[in-house]
Amino acid sequence: MSETGISTVTVDFTRKLGKIKPMNAGNNGPKIPPPSQTKGNFETFRMLHIPYARLHDANLCTLYGAPHVVDIRAIFKDFNADPEDPASYDFTMTDIYLETLKKAGTEPFFRLGGSIEHSPRKWFTCVPPDFRKFAVICEHIIRHCTGSWANGLGMKITYWEIWNEPDLDPDVCENKRCWQGTAAEFRELFCITAKHLKSCFPELKIGGPASASPISRKTKPGWTDLFFAELEKQQIKLDFYSFHCYACDLNVFFHNVREVREYLDTHGQPQAESILNEWNYVRNWNDGWTHTLEQEAGIKGASFALCAMLGCQKLPLDLLMYYDMRVGCGMNGLWHPVTLNIQKPYYSYFMFEKLARLGTEVASDSDDETIQVVGATNEAGKKTAVIGGFNDDDNFGVRKLEIKLTGLTAQEKENLTVRLLDEKLDCFEVPFYLEGDTLRFKFPIRTCFGLLIQC
């Protein structure tokens, strides 16, 4: 922020940089409403053009078909069965869910493993009794989903992720939530499965492990280092490395993204895509949890989400996936868990979709670390800028903002529209005035906000 107390944002539409990346992906997809008691979010989901939907925790949602959907043990229910026999698999609910995503225009990102289990009894996160058989089961699930095996779907599913958060709990924990075995056992399972699947499907992207933290050093010392050492020993090159990050401080969020890319580049996996596929605003998981859930559905969650997408567009990250777009989930800020009516974070994705639709990023900058900005254009010359502001300090107040737009014609300035998302407005058009190339407002901008500028 400048010494005058005015935050200045610049967008130069004459300087093209590269592609808008899929920062607006998520976990899970929509629900098509039934004929009676019609409740669903299919149309509002489809309008956002979500590029990818990770399928983790789908088996916690009865509206998708739980407990018979996606998870390995939900599809292959009897581990003693023959993995070569189509009769050993129950694809019914998984197929319906995948077809729903396809109708919405969203590509599945398939997590091979089990949904998190908080209860003392575990069903879906148990250690497979035979790791090689597990790999063969995964192979046949892929053959069904992407090919013709067992009346297959023949769908495009590029990403196949092995397990979820195996590092969430230490080996000595008595109630492990995602992986019931030891870290050493997981390394063995991962390497066997990754090698087998890559040999069967060299054209697909095989990776993981959906680490519970970017680099598990402080919380689980040595977990990540040992995992990468085993990859090197087994000569496994990941197509992608996936990890998770929940925070209420964007600086921490962005630091973790940079740290992961540096770690991949210096630990034998420079070719691997870096994928953050679980994230959201979280104050903390204990006494701040109620506050967290309240904020995730409001303007604070919306502005955090918008700034995360905008900021990560400029960072060394390949794919960003919000947790969670699962219908009925308390962490789904986009749709109300009961009514499925849209909430404020929905408009953050509505705004980023306008950038993604144009496709080409242009140069932009902000002199205020609490404000993120991305501009975009296309071959036809359409221009859009999205600006987001976030601060977790409830007493931060309001700000003055000026936006310098370079490369607009006189006609484009005449046709300029500005929409504002804040505590009161849901992406409504607001008045502004232009002095040359500088856009200003006659009213102060609230701490947490989003702006969509189009011409």
Phi, psi and omega in degrees: 000139183288167180295340179280356181084012179253128175276130183246129178241138179237142175224123181246100183287353179274348183249101179275137185249313185170197185278146166288124185274162181284071177276353185252033175272175182205180171261126175074170191231200189271175173238124174283129183292146176285169181299324179249160183047052189300109176217123179192175179225025185299311184293316180291328175294312183300327181297336182278347181052052178296123186289319182221147174232113175287141189263013180294141179067011174299328183283006171265357188245113180294334180291343173266345182118013178300145006262043185233030187227134168072304186303147183304312182284351173276333180267313179253086194285330182245108185292347177276353182286169181277117182290347178273350184263119178304333180293345180282351187246144174244098183263000193307300185287326178296318179298317180298317180295316179296320179294326177297316178297319179299318179297329179280354180081021184246133179274130177293147172242104195271119175268119179268110182157225183221154175288154182300142180233112180272342185285158180298326179270134182244142178237319192255349182249014179290154179290125177301136182291343180218109185293323180291324176293322176303316180297321179292322176299314178300319178304314184287331173297317178295317180298325178289313186289322185257350183230212186250358184297136179054053182056050188294167185272334182061036183271158171275111174225103188280317189260130177231114188253130182268108174072182180214127174045053177294344180263009185298319181238143180289165182303328185277354182295140182271344182226068181292141189261334186236331180218116187279351182263195178269168177297322179296319178296322179294319179301321179294313178302313183299312185293319178298314183291316181298316180297314182296313183293322180291327178290329180277326187226070182297340182278345182266164180259117182248130181192202183151202000259023185056055183300139182293339176222156185307304176226110186281086178246311183284314184281321179228078186307129175086350185299308183292319180299317180291324178297313181289328176296322178291323175301317180294317180298320182273001179057046180257125175254115180291142168281331176204150172246127182246144183208170184234154179203121174242134185199169171239007180237113182295332178296321175295317180303309182291324177300317181296322178298315179295319182298318181296315180299318179296319180296315179299317183292332184255001181234038169081010182230048182293339181281344186287134171293147176258119186232117174265101189245018161212124178197155175185171172289124175218118175292307168191173185264006185243255183288346178262011186290317178298315176302317180302310182297322178295317184285327181301332182267356185247199185292330179293315176296323180293314182288325175298314180298315181296314181293326177297314179295315181295316181295318182289338174302329183263001182252166180283066178231141184261331184205135182234129188227111183295140172243113017215145173263014179294130181295135179085358183275136179295336179271005176273097181283344186282323181233138178301136186295340181254306184278337186064019171290149182288148179237178190304319179299340176303321184288336174296319178286327174300318180289315182295329179300329178295325175292314182298324181295322178288317167097333184245121179285145173242168183294139177203160182199161177220139178268008182237119184293346178271000181239130176246149182212142172219135174246155181213156175215175175223182184295333180279355178090008176294148185225139179214144171228140176237131182233135178229145176233136180216137170209129183281355178281113182293345182256015184294327178089215182243174183219158170261142187223135170230142187235119180261117184249113181258136174101013178267138175280168178300322179292320179294321176297325180293327184265005185298136173233148179229126177247141184240131170248119175210197183300330184256327188251142179251075177060042177271153175293140180230155179285153179205172174219148181251133170239098187069244179259005186255125180260132179225167178238151177269008179226152179287151178264134180290163185305308181257118187204168170219142178233134175243114181249125183224150172208000000 
